[in-house]
Amino acid sequence: MPSHSHGETMTDTSEKLDYSKTLNLPQTDFPMRAGLPKKEPEIVARWGEMDLYKRLREDAKGREKFVLHDGPPYANGNIHIGHALNKTLKDIITRSFQMRGYDANYVPGWDCHGLPIEWKIEEQYRAKGKNKDEVPVNEFRKECREFASHWIKIQSEEFQRLGVVGDFEKPYLTMDYHAEARIAGELLKFAMSGQLYRGSKPVMWSVVERTALAEAEVEYHDHESDTIWVKFPVVGNEDLRDAHVVIWTTTPWTIPGNRAVSYSPRIAYGLFEVTAAENDFGPQAGEKLIFADALAEESFAKAKLEYKRLRDVPADLLEGMVCDHPLKGLGGGYEFPVPLLAGDHVTDDAGTGFVHTAPSHGREDFDAWMDGRAELEARGIDPSIPFPVDDAGYYTKDAPGFGPDREGGPARVIDDKGKKGDANKAVIEALIERNMLFARGRLKHSYPHSWRSKKPVIFRNTPQWFVYMDKELGDGTTLRSRALKAIDTTRFVPSAGQSRLRAMIEDRPDWVLSRQRAWGVPICVFADEDGNILQDETVNRRILEAFEAEGADAWFADGAKDRFLEGRDDKDKWTQVMDILDVWFDSGSTHTFTLEDRPDLKWPADVYLEGSDQHRGWFHSSLLESCGTRGRAPYDTVITHGFTMAEDGRKMSKSLGNTVVPQEIINQSGADILRLWVATTDYWEDQRLGKNVIQTNVDAYRKLRNTVRWMLGTLAHDEGEDVPVAEMPELERLMLHRLAELDEVVRAGYDNFDFKRVVRQLLDFMVIELSAFYFDIRKDALYCDAPSSIRRKASLQVVRKLFDCVVTWLAPVIPFTTEEAWLERYPDRQSVHLEQFPTVPSEWKDEALAGKWRKIRQVRRAVTGALEIQRKDKVIGSSLEASPVVHVTDASLREAIADRDMAEICITSGIEIRDDAAPADAFVSEDVKDVAVVFRRASGEKCARSWRYTDDVGVDPEFPDVSARDAEALRELKALGRV
């Protein structure tokens, strides 16, 4: 039988009978054209009407739970391609576990608090000329809540259109009253266990947004900075009289905050003398300067100076050295000594070998100052840290000459729009005036920016609330040691995520929790002027009860302090903290009010899955929160996906016009196409997406759909008869062997979250092994054999099993198409997603049979290659017109094909196998050197029903124009009344 296209009929060569009506040709209403953009919303609606999610829960009652805890997206806009990738991966995981015997619940959630929403409301205020500070705080918070609710509804619909099934009726929201109460309760656990403290440290500060930022809220962009080399006069050292230590910095505005200069005992330093100068300002001939030897030449060249080296400056000479501040005397300030401190962070890779140390403006500076605190006090140096810059970026009184005492008002580092202020200019001019500037320049480098406002941030010393990373917690552990232990016992996919998160935890400073904003859960503690926290369980209970009933707004309501401190005689001692919690603490606490509090979930989660940026975000904050309060991670497995890039590998950007919008793909091609792309990418790495990539997936989908369609059409003739496996032809047993192999591959792939392997294997199987091999061979038997044919019954039985396996195995990936196909086959079954993966007996595996058929297929491939040439040259139209001579010189190949109907396998009308050498012009394929094919036309007459050329056409007088096989089939059909 030739490879008919689906539904193709045959020419009627008989006056008596239309043979096409006697063939079991595929019959199905499953359309060739998918029409997914129209069909998918109908399926989404059907799932809603039947409450598929509830049905899944009922069906799974009593099974072992598998819980993927949803990392909450932010409720402030339409979903983007990153959301689509993320949610599709999560949906594939939960569906695949649900269909493998688990109760795989999925509860979507949203992150609702924080600056992005607050910023949007402020933008609306500014557009209306409204001042946020004049609006009652709870009225402002109400508008933020409404904004978040609006986008939650939209995103919920978009996720469901993507095919995601979950508890969208009862999602978790960080702004729900119960959630806010639980978040506050977690904060109070840190407070009551002594892990929360008020400290003064330099934090990344957004002047534009007026708040501290965590590392996870910062991104790095190129930024051009002023750079300066500054001289610090050495004092009280006879060996280095009149010398200057020189530092280099990219933040001139931090010089008023300088309190020390750091050096390294491992660096070789020298004393240098200027011999000639070609500059308008700076050192002149005769001046003596101390540099790291490795950096002197570069520095002097920058300042356009000639120089000579006078002598070594050993580390023991630097130890204990003191300098004057380069701004000494300005505004009557800077009279304090500037000590030299040894520091591990100092290198001679760039700069001067000395590091300007302003503990108000940098983490390493702060650490170096604090590490040297005891030494400083012993030397009579004041170890206190100033506050030179305020929350608006203006200098304070701690920066004499630049602050409120300055003529014209204080200089500013950054303005409200994120633009550079006049602070650098003012500092540089003051240094030049005092002859303390060695050189100046500009440098383009990577600099931290707020990921919300996209504006530069500053490092600024400010009182904030922190959680200790290294405080002993009463059991010999610290938060850091607990987190590192938890990382070691967590499974990471891919494994590189483990070392990445570990490095971040090993290196991170104390966790800054406070934000100077309005929309969020407050740091609901009371503190005295020294930062001591009120430890009162009764007060805590009142707070949490109020939050549970009224939400966190209760903290900001009039009279809140008196309400919560009722009955205490020392109310005046305690100040109500009005900062709000970092939103990463909110999302890091979601495991408490979802996994712990919902009876349909469990703690810890089996899986957390998010983008690789969440090693410093949600994975990170969830780990710290849970380790601080429960001693372990809230997850057993962490899965990381990369980011979606444009087709050319560049980052997607509106300005480049290369963004891919998921809604457009869904509207044009369908969600299943987008999902197929997700499942066929190496999602652990960054992926690429564009028109060509989508078209590739459309093409793959079309082949997959046509294979499913052919199975559906063929199974229209299935009467459900079974043939014992032992009695099946070898070809059917080979297909069952492949199903047994694939069953292992599919299950292992879903277990390992390796969806690409699952889909690639299934696509190859369906296109190469089914459509182009098994179905191609068996079409003749399925269409033409008699109803009683064991071969036909066995083939139908195998196709039935193939359909059930393939459609259920693919259901987690392309849920719409598989649902449509399943209901076409089984209209009385509610949904393919209520099914389990079919049982595939391991006894079906037969390696010996598979090995034999690999050789048979080699011979078939050679014959097919030879006939394809004849077809292209239009010598034949169908392979059934051929009866080739095949020369097989390899003994193992000859043994494999012995006693086989190779004409049936090669879809020819006849075939002759020989073991002698082939003539020189025989066809030999590149990959099967031991098989040569000589084309020969088929002999005999063409059967009017099967189109095969045979010598027995006409032997049956009742059906004179068909072969004996077809005549027997017609006779059976006639007896059954089907003809």
N, C-alpha and C positions, 0 to 999 in steps of 0.2 A: 504493500500500500504506500503510495507516495506521501510526502509530508504536506498534507492538505493544510491550508490556512483554516482558522477556526470557522466552522460552519460551512465550509466549502462543499458543494454538491458535485455529483458526478454526472457525466453525460449519459443520457438514456439511449442505449444502442438497441433496445428491444422494443418491438411494437406491442408486445404482450404486457410488459412489466416496466415500471419506472424503478430501476434498481436503486436510485438514490434514496427512495423511501424505504428500502430494505436495509439500509446501513444505519448503524448506531452512531451517527454523527453527533458531535457535541451540541447540546441544547441548554441554553441558560439565559436568564434575564439579566445576569450580571454584566453590565455594559463594558465594552472595551475602553471607551473613553470614561475616565473616572469622574470628571466633573466635581472634583473635591471642594472647590470654593462654595458650591451650592449644596452639596450633599452633607458636608461635615456639620454645618450649623443644625441641620435636621437631626443628625445623630446626637449632637449635644443636647438638643431639646428633648429628644427621646430619653436620654440618660436622666435628664432632670425629672421628666414625668414619671419614670419608673423608680426614681430615687435610687439610682445605681449604687451610690455610696452606702446607703443604708442596707441595701441588699448584700453588698460585699461584707459588711460588718456582721449581718445575721448569718451568712454562709460560713464565716470564719470563726464564729463563736466557739471558744474552747481550744482553738489552735494556739500554738506558740506565737507570741507576739514578735513582730519585727518592726522596729520603729526608726524611721528616718526623721530626725527633727529638723524642721524647716528653718534655715537661716532667714530672718525676716528682711524682705526688701523694704526700701524706704518709700513711704506713701506720699510721693510728691510729683507724679508725672506718669505719662504712658510708659508701658514696658518697652525696653530696648532689646537689642539682639542678645546682650548678656543675660538678661532675664529669661529670654526664650531658651537659650542654651541651658541655663541653670535649672529651670523648672522642668524642661524635657528630661534631663538626666535624672532628676528626682522621681519623676513620674515613671520612667522606665524601671528604675530600681524598685519602687513600691509595687508596681504591677507584676514584675517578674517574681518577687518574693510571694505576693498574694497567690500567684498561679503555681507556686511550688509548695503549697501546704502551710503557709504562714497566715497569721492575721496581720497584714501589713497596712497599718493605719497611716493616713497622711493628713496632718493638720496644718494647713497653711497659716502663716503669721505675718504681721506687719510691724515694722519699727515706726513709731508714730511721733516720738518726741524729737526735740533737738533743733539745732540752728537752721537747717535748710528750710523748714516750715516756718519757723519764726522770721526768717529773712524774707520769705515771700509775703507774709502779712505786713512786715515793716515796709516792703516795697509798695504795697497797696496803700499803706498809710501815707507814705511820702508823695505818692501820686495824687492823693486827696488833700495834701497839705496838712495832714494830721500828725500830731506828735505822740509817739508811743508812750513817752514818760508821763503824759497827761491822762492816759487811759488806765482805769483800774486794772490791776494785774490779772484778776480772774476774768475780766471781760476780754482782755487780750488773749488769754489762754483758751477761752471759749472759741474764739475765731480760729485759733490754731487747730483745735480739736475738729471743728467743722471742715477745715481745709483737708485735714488728714482723712476724715470720713469720706469725703468726696472722691479722693483718689483711690482709696481702698476699694470702693465699689467698682470703679473703672478697671483697676488692675485685676480684680477678681474675675470680671467678665473676660478680660483679655487672656488670663491664664486658662480659664475653662475653654475658651475658643481654641487654645493651643492643644486641647485634649487632656488637660490635667484633671484628674479626678481626686477630690479630697473633701474634707469637711468645710466647704466654703460657707455653709450656713452658720457654723460656730467656729470661726478661725480664732486664733489668739491675737490680741492687740496689746501692745505695751501701754496703751492709754486707757484700757479698761480699768475700772476701779479696783477690781481684784488684783490685776497685774501690778498696778501702782502700789497697792498695799504690800504685795509680796516683794517688789523691788525695794521698797522702803525697809521691809523686814530684813532683807539681806544686808542692806547698808547698816542697820542697827546691830546685826550679828558681828560685823567687822568692828563697829564702835565698842560693843560690850566686851569683845575679846581683846581689846587693846591694839588692834591692827590699824585702826584709823587714827591719824594724827594731823594736826595743823602744823604746816612747816612753811618756811620761806626758801624757795628755790627758784632758779631761773627756769622758766617754762616757755614753750613756744606760744607767742601771744599774737593774736590777730587784732591789730589796731582797727581795721575796718569793721570787724564784727564785735570788738570789745570783749573778747573772751580768750581764756587759755585753750590751747588745742593739744590733743594727744598726737603721738606719732602717726597713728592710723588716719588722722584727719589732715595730714600734710602730704603734699606731693612736690616733687622737685622739678624746677624749670630753669632754663638758662637765665642769668641775670647779670647785668653789668654793674660792678661795684667800684667805688673809689678805693684805691689801695695806698697805704702810707707806710713809710719807714720812720720810726720815731726814736729820738735819742732820750735816754734816761741817764742823767748825770750821776756818776758814782760818788758817794760821799763816805768820809771816814776811813778811807783805805789809802795809806801812803804809797803802796806799790802801784796803785792805779789812779794816782792823783790826776784830776782833769780829764779822765777818760769817761766815755759814755757807753752804756750797753744799748744796743739797737734792736728794736723789735719791728715786726711787720704785721699789718692787719688789713683785712678787707672791710672792717667796720669802724671807720674813724670815729663814729658817734659814741663808741663804747669807751673811748679814752678817759672821759670824766669818771667812769666807773672803775678804772684801773686801780688795783691795790697791790699787785705783785708782778714779778717777771719770773717765768719758769725757765729752767735750764735742764740739761741732761748730763750727768757725770760720764756718760758713754761717748759724748761728743768732744772732739778736739777743738778748742777755742784758741784764738790768737788776738794780740793787741796790734792794731794797725794804725798807721799815721797817714793823714792826707798830705800828699806832696804837691798837688796842683788841683785847682777846681775850675770848672767851666759852667757855673750855674748862677741863677739869679737869687737863689736862697739856699740855705743848707750849709754843710760843713765847708770850712775854708782850710787853706794850707796850715798845717801844724796841729789840727785837731786829732785827738786819739779816740779810736772806736774799737769796741770789742765785738767780734763776729765769730761764728763757726767757720773754721778754715775752709770747709767745702762750699761755703756760700758767699765768701767775701768777694771774690772776683765778680760774680754776677751782680751783687749789690752795689759795688763801687761803680761798675759800668752803668747801672741804672741811674746813678746820681751824677754821672759824667765827672768822675774823680780819678786822679792818679794817686797811687798809694804805695807804701812799703810796709812789710810786716816787721814789727819790732821784737816780738817775743811770744812765747806760749802763755796762755792763761789757764792754769790747771784747775780742776774741779774744786780742790780744797781751798783755792783762792776765792772761788765764787760762793762757796758755802758760807752762809752768814753775812754775805755782802748786802748792803742797803744802797738804794738810789733815792734821789729826789724825784718827785712826780714832775713830769714835763710841763704841767700847767700850774706849778707851784706859784702861789701869790695871786692867781686870777680870782677876782671876786672875793679876795680875802680867804680863799680856801686852798685845798691840796697841800697842806703843810705837813701831812703825815709822811712817815718813811715808807718807801716801797721796797720790801724785802725780795731777795732772790730765793726761789723755792725749787728744789729738785722735783722733776716730774717725769713719769714714765711716758707721757704722751708727747714729749718733745723729741723731734727728729731733725736731721739736717737734710731732709729731702727738698725743702723749699723754705723761703723766708730768710731768716738770719741765724737760726739755731737757738734763738730766744723766743719765748711765747708770751705775748701780752696777756695778762691774767686779770680779767674783770669778773669776779665771782657773781656779780648781778646779771651777767649776760651770756653765760655759757655753762654747759654741764661739766666739761672737763675743767674749766676755770674754777667752778664751784667746788668740785671734788678736790682739786689741788689745794685750794684755800682751806677747805675743811680738814683735809689730811694733815695740813701743816698747822692746824689751830693751836695745838699744845705748844709747838715750837714758837709760834708767834707770841703767845701769852708769856712764855718764858723770856722772850726778848723784849717784852714790854710794848708789843704792838697790838693795837686794838683789832680784835678779830671780827668785829661786827661787819655786816654786809649792808651796803647802802641801797637805796631805792632811787636811782637817778632818773628813771623814765616812768611816767604814769600810764594809765590805761589808754589814753588817747594819743600816746606817742610823744608827749611834751616832756622836756626836762623838768625836774623838780628842784627843790632847794638843795638836794643832795648832789647837784651838779652846779656848783657856784660859777657864776659868770655866764651860764647858759640857760638858767632857770628863770623863775619869776623876777629875780633881781636884774635881769638883763634889760638893757634899754630896748624898748619895742616889744618886750614880752619874751617868753621862753621860746627857744628854738625847738623844732619838731623833727623827729626821725622820719615818720611816715604820716601822711594825712588821711582823712576819712575815705578818700578814694583809692588809697593804696599807692599814691605817688610819693616819690622821695621828697622829704622836707628839706629844711635849711640846716639841719644839725651837722652833717658832714662838713659843709662849707664853713660853718662857724668854728668848728673844732680845728680844721686845717689852718684857717687864718690865725687863730690864737697860737697854734704851734709855730707857724712861720714868724709871727711877731716876737716869740720868745726864743727864736733860733733853735727850736727843738725838732724841726722836720729835717730828716736826712734826705728823703726823696718821696715822690708821689707818682701815681700811675692809675691805670684802670685795668680791670680784669673781668672777663666774661667767664662765669663759672656756674655750677649747679647750686641753686639756692632754694630753701624751703618756702613754699607758698601754701596758703589755705586752699584745700581742694574745693571749697564752696565758692569763695569770692575770687579765687585765682590770683590773689594779691600776696605780695611778700609778707612774711611774718617777721617778728623780732624775738630775740631771747630776752626775757625780762624777769627780774626778780620780783616776786609778788607772793603774798601769803595765799596758800592754797591748802586743800585737804588731800592728803595722800594716804595710801595703804603701804605699809612696810613690806618690802620684799625679803628682808633678811633678819627680821625680828624673830627670836625663838618663840615658838607658839605653845610651849608647855609640854611638848612631847618629843623634844629633841629635833623637831623639824622647823623649817621656815617656809614661807609661801613659795620662795624660789625652789627650795629642795623638793617640796611636795609636787610642784609643777613639773620639774625635771624628771622626777620618778614617774609621774603620770604619762609624760611623753614617751618614756621608755617602754611602757606597757600598752601603748596605743598602736593599733595598726594604721599605717599611712599608705594611701594609694594616690599617686605613686610614692615610693619609699623615700624619695628625696625630701618630701615635706617634713619628715621627722627631724632631719638635721637642720632644716631651715628654721622650724619653730623652736628647736632646742637652742640654736644660736641666739635667737631673739630673746628668749627667756634668760639665758645665761648672762646676757649683756644689758638687760633693760634696767632703768632706774626705778625708784619707787613709783607706784601707780598714782598719777594725779587724777582725782575724781571730780574736782569742782569745776563748774563752769559759771561764768557771770552772766547768766541769761535768765529767761522767764519760763520757757515752755519745756517742762520736763518734771521729773520726780525730784523734789528737793533733798538736799542733804539734811534730813530732818533730825538734827541734834541741837542741843543747847550747849554752849561753851562759855567758859569764863575768860577773863582778859588774857590769861596765860595759855589759852588753847586747850585746857582740860575739859573733857566731855562729861556731861551729866550722866551718871550711871544710875538710872532709876527705872526699874522694870514696869512700875505702875504708869509712869509717863509714857514709856514706849508702847505699852498696851493701849493707852488712850489714843496715841497717834495712829497706830495701825487700825484700830476700830474705826476711827474717823475716816481714814483713807478708804477702807473697805466700803463704807457707806456713802461717802461724798467724793471720793477720789482725792488726788494730791492737792486739789484746790483748797482743801481744808487748811493746809499749812499757811496759805496766803490770805485767808479770810481775816476780817477784822476780829481782834480779840483772841487770836489763835494762841498766843503765848500764855495768856491768863488761863485759857481753857485747858491747855495741856499741862501747865504747872500748877493747876488748882491744888490747894492744900499745902503747898510748900511755902515756908517762911522766908526763903532766900531767893525769891524771884528776881530781885534786882541784880543779883550776882551773875545771872545767866543771860547770855545773848542768844537770840534765836538766829541760827545760821540761815541765810537766805540764798546761798548759792544753790544751783541745781546740779544733779549728777550728770557726769559724762554719759552720753547716750550709749557708749560701749558697755557701761555697767548695766544699763537697761537690757540691752540685747544679750549681754553675758549672763543675765539672770533668767532668761526665758525658760531655761530648763526647769526652774522651780515651779512656775505657775502653769506649765504645760505638762512636762514629763511626770512631775510628782503629783500634781493636783488633778489631772484628768484620769478617770478610771479606764479610759480606752487607750491610754498610753502607758509607758513604763520608764523608769529611771534606772540606770543611764540609758541613753539612746544607743542603738546599734550603729548608727551612721550620722555624721555631720558631713554635708557636702557643700562647698562654696568655691569661689574663685581663689586663685593663689594669693591675692592681696589680703585674704582673710587670715593668713598666718599672723599678721600683725593686727587684725581686726577681730572678727567674731570668734574664730578658733581660740585666739589669744585671750580675749576678755572672758569667754566662757570657762576656759581652763583656770584662769586666776580666780574668778568668782567661786567656782565650784571647789577648787583646792583650798581656798581660804575658809570656806564654810563646811565642806564635806570631806576634805582630805583626798579627793581623787577627781579625775576628769569626768564631765557629764556625758562622755561618748566613749565608745570602744573602737570606732574606726573613723578616720578623717580622710575624706576624698577631696582632691583638689582638681579643679579644671583651670585651663588657661584662658586667655582672652581672644576674642574674635577680631582678626585683622582683615583689612581689605584684601582683595584678590592678589594684589601685587606685593603683599607683605607689609604694607605701610599701616600705621595706626588709623582707624576710622576717625574722620574729622569732618564736621559740617563745612569747614572752610575749604577742605579739599574736595568736597562733594562726593566722597566715597563711602558714606554711611549706608548700611543695609538695614532697612526697617522691617521687623518681623511681620507687622500687619500687612505690608505690601506683598511679601512672599505668600502669606496665607491667602490673601485676596486673589492673587494671580494664579498660584499653583496649588495651594492647599497646605494645611498644617502638617499632614503626613509627609510631605516633601521636605519641609523644614526639619521634622523629627528624624527623617531618614538621614539627612545631612548630619545632624547631631550624632546619631548612632554610628556613622561611618567615619567620623573624624578621630584623630588621636586627641581626644578632648583633654588629656592630661597636659598637653602642650598647647601653645597658641595655635588657633586654627585660622583658615582663610575662608572668606565667603564673598561671592559676587555672582554675576549673571552666569558665567561659565560653570562655576561650581554647582549652582542650582540646576543648570541644564543637565549636567552629568547625573545628578540625582533624579531628575525627571526621567531621563533615559533608563536608568536602572530600575526605577519604580515601574515604568511601563512594561519592562520585561517581566518583572516580578508579578505584576497584575495579570498579564496575559497568561502566565503559567497557572496562576490560581484560577483564572477564568476557564482555561481548558480543562482543569480538573473538575470544576463545577459542571461544565457541559458534559463531560464524560460520565460523571457520577449520576447524571439524570437517568442513566440506563442501569444503575446499580440496584440490584434486588436484594443486596445484603447477604448473598450466599458466601460461606467461608470454605476455603480449601485448607486442609492441614498443611502446615508449613513444609513438612517433609515431602509432600506430594507436589509442591509448587515447582515450576520450571526454575532453572538456575538463575535466570535473569531477575525473577521476582525475589528469589532468596538473596541475590546481590543487593537489591534495593532495600530489603529489610536489614541486611548487614550495615548498609550505609546509614539507615535510620538509627540503628543502635550506636554507631560511632558518633553520629551527630547529636544524639541525645546527651552523650557525655560532654561533647564540646559545648553545646548550648548551656547546659546546667553549670558547667565549670566557668564558662564565660560570664554568665549572669552572677555567679558567686564572686568572681574576681572583678566585677564591674567593668569587664572588657567587652563592651558592646560592639566595638568594631569587629572583633573576631567572630562574634555570634552572627552579625549581619553579613559580613563578608563570606563566611562559610555557607550561610543559607542562600545568599544570592548566587554564589558560584554553583551550588548544588542545584538550585532551581533552573538556572539558565543553561549550565553546561551538562550536568548529569541527567536532569529530567527532560527539559525541552529538547535539547539537541542530541540526546542519546536514548534514554529509556522510553520517553513518550514517542519519539520519532520511530523507534523500532516497533513499539507495541500498537501504534495506530492501526496497522493492518488487522491485527488480531481483535482489537477492541471494536473496530468498525465492522469487520467482515465475518469474524468467526461465528459459528452457530451458537445459539443460547446455551447448549450443553457443553461447550468447549471449556475444559479445565484451564487451558491457557488464558482464555478470556476472563473466566471467573477469578482466577488467581490475580490477574492484572487489575481487575476492578477492586479486588480486596486490597491490593497494595496501594492503588491510587487513593482509596478511602483512607487508609492509614497515613499516607503521605499528606493528604489534605489536612487531616486532624492535627498532625504534628506541626507541619509548617505554619499553618494559620495560628495556632495557639502560641508557638514559639515566637512568632513575629508580633503577636498582639501587644506586648509592652512597647514595641517600637512604633508601629503604625496602627494605632488603635481604631481609627475610623475605617480604614480599608478592611481590616480583619473582621471588624464588627459587621460590615456590609456583606462580606463573603460568608461569614458564619451563619448569618440569618437567612441568606439565600439558600444555603445547604440545609440548615436546621431552623425553619421558621418558628417552631414551637419552643425552641430553647431561648431563654431571655436575652442572653448576651454572652459573647465569647469571653468576656472579662470575668464572668462567674464560673468559668471552667478552670480545670487544673491542667497542667502539661500532661499529655497522655503517657501512660506507662509503656515503655519500650523494653521488652524482655532482653536481657543481656545474652540469652541463648541464641538470639538472632545473629550474633556476631560470628563470622566464619572467615577467618583470615586466609585460610587455604583457598577458599572460593574467590575471595577478593583478589588474591595474588594471581590466580588463574585468569580472571577477567581483566586484570590490568594488561596481560599479554594479548588477550583477545581484542581488547580495545586498540592496542598498538596496530594490529593487522587491519582492523576496521578503519583506523585513522589513515593508513596508507591508501586503502581502497577509496575512501571518501575524497582524499586529496587528488587522486588520479581522475575520478569521475567529475570533480569540480572543474577541471580543465576542459573536459569535453562539453560540460554544460556551458561554460563561458564562451567556448568556440561555437556554440549552438549546434554541436554534433548530435546532442541529445537534449531533450527537454526535462526528462525525469530520470532518476537513477534506475527506475524499473525497466528502462529501455536497454540496460546493460547486463552483460553476463561475463564479467572480466575473468582473465586468467591471472592467478596470483601465485608468484614464485616466492616460497618461504624457505630460506636456506638455514635459518636458525632452528635447531632441533627442539628447543624448549618452546618456541612459538608454535611450531607444528604440532607438538604434543598438546598444547593448550587448545588449539582449534580443532583437534581431531574429533570426528563424529559430531560435529556441530553443523547446524544449518547456517553457514556463514552468509548465504544469500539473504536470509531473513535479517541477520545482524547488520549486514551492510546495505540493506534495503535495495537489493538488486533482484532481478528475476531468476538469475542463476549465477553460479560461480564455480570456477575450477581451481583447486589448490594443487600446486606442484612443488616438488622439492629440488628441481634442477635449476641450473643457472638461467637467468632471464636474458632475453635478447637485449642488445645494446640500447635500443630506443625505448625500453620499458621505463615506466615512471618509478622513481625512488624518492621518497620524502626525506627531508633533512634529518628528522628525528627517528626514523625507523629504517635504518640502513639495510636490514636483513630481509626486507619485504620489497618486491618489485611487482608492478602491476601493468599488465598489457590489456588495453581496452578491447572489448569484443562486444558486438551487439547481441542482445538477447534473441534467442530463437523461439519458435513456437508462435502461438497466436495470443493476442491481447484479450484478457478477460474483461468483459464488458462491465463487470461489477467491481472488481478489485484493481483492474488495470495492470495486473501482473501478466507477464508473457510466460505461458506454460504450454506443455505438449498435450495436456489433457483437456483443453477447451473443447467442448462439444461431445465429450464422452457420455454425458448424461443427456438423453434425447429430450427430457422434459425441459431442460434449460440449456439449449444447444450453444449459446454464446458465452458461457461462463465456465470457469475451471471446476474440477470435481469438488474441491473444497467449498467453493461458493454455491455450487448446486446443492450440496448436502445442507448447507446453512439455509438456503432458500426452502428446501423441503421441510426442515424443522419449523421455520417461521410460518410456512403454509399450514402445517399441522396445528400450530398454536393460534391460527387465525390472524396472524400479523401481516400476511401477504394477500 
